[in-house]
Amino acid sequence: MNIKYLVLENYIGGNFVPCSKLINSFNPSTGEVYCKVPDSGPEELDAAVRAAKEAFPDWSAKSPAERSKVLNKLADLIEARLEEFALAESKDQADNFCFFPSSVLHHTNDSSQLDLMSCLNYTVRCPVGVAGLISPWNLPLYLLTWKIGRPAVATGNTAVAKPCEMTLVSHPDVPLISFTGSTATARLITERSATYCKKLSMELGGKNPAIIFADADMEQCINLFSLLSQGEICLCTRRIFIERGIYPEFLARFVETARRWKTGVKEHLQKVKGYVALALTEGAQVHCGEGVDKVTLPQQNAGGYFMFPTIISRVKTPLVARKLQAGLMWTNCWLVRDFNLLFGVMKNSGIG
């Protein structure tokens, strides 16, 4: 059977460019190929970096207002085809352009006046060059626009977004690297970019905790924590600590709610199942999901990568009552954000 797939191309120097090698992209709800994407190698990377390097002098010389106008136009174009982007995003993995064009207009520089020496010290923030942007699989459009919007293009840099991170980080004409992904990959990026002393910004893995006390709105907490985006975004809660007096009721209601969800997990389905198996060997208890509830799917989704939400208790963990080590904390809310504030990290969960 001759099946026609959507074939994506690289966008280099303002033009769509075919790639000599392609890889399959699978629809996680069916397990079937739905499009083919470029498997870019050194040749494509060199062309992209060369184009970005050539564009840098003109783009970096533009005023913040001029760059803001361009990015706002891009935001309008995306919004005009929002449903198409949403459909493509959901097939790939089951607004930042609106914020950053405005934000860049209000950046300020630091200064200090030394009266005794009749001097004024001030800091000027300048674009650096070509930024290499490596975004993860879980929110490809959202996180890529985050990286492009700021600190890359809005502040006067040019950018190359390429999935093959190891080739990109070793390129001598890419002085900036922004990476979102695993701590293990970040170590390799650090090693390979060290020769060039590149500027690195890396958002890495974390195990975000939540603490729920007896006076909290239990229904709101149950709906809020862990289940948004299947727990597959960096700000989702991985661990929940519950005040002992409400623990039995919370657990029962949380399990009941989780059983109503059906989620699709992509390539790492077996890896996720492996973590559940590991928890069992360490004495944990699985209340619902993997190994407890059978996944029944419609025929058209029989080959999909599905796993029920799984709630585990009695997991080995150090005491957290004395000191909560988390980089970003909310009180009585979650995901209420101001993009102007720092995105804090702890331990090995981020650099830069």
Salt bridges, closest charged atoms under 4 A:
ASP39 OD2 - LYS21 NZ 3.82
ASP46 OD1 - HIS171 NE2 2.93
ASP58 OD2 - LYS62 NZ 3.97
GLU84 OE1 - ARG81 NH2 2.83
ASP110 OD2 - ARG125 NH2 3.50
ASP173 OD1 - LYS53 NZ 3.25
GLU219 OE1 - ARG253 NH2 2.44
GLU249 OE2 - ARG253 NH1 3.17
GLU256 OE2 - ARG260 NH2 3.50
GLU267 OE2 - LYS266 NZ 3.51
ASP293 OD2 - ARG259 NE 3.05
